[in-house]
């Protein structure tokens, strides 16, 4: 019976998540895409700026 209960729980869970909240899931995907898009554009620039600041100090040492 425990296996049947687990199977029922796993079968009911995706239906509730996908059918009841499609709009929230879509908005979450869009926000995560924008968040990672901004990070992928800002982090390399910030990393380059940090490296440029550290290189003269390393050369002096």
Rosetta blueprint (number, residue, H / E / L):
1 X L
2 X H
3 X H
4 X H
5 X H
6 X H
7 X H
8 X H
9 X H
10 X H
11 X H
12 X H
13 X H
14 X H
15 X H
16 X H
17 X H
18 X H
19 X H
20 X H
21 X L
22 X H
23 X H
24 X H
25 X H
26 X H
27 X H
28 X H
29 X H
30 X H
31 X H
32 X H
33 X H
34 X H
35 X H
36 X H
37 X H
38 X H
39 X H
40 X H
41 X H
42 X H
43 X H
44 X H
45 X H
46 X H
47 X H
48 X H
49 X H
50 X H
51 X H
52 X H
53 X H
54 X H
55 X H
56 X H
57 X H
58 X H
59 X H
60 X H
61 X L
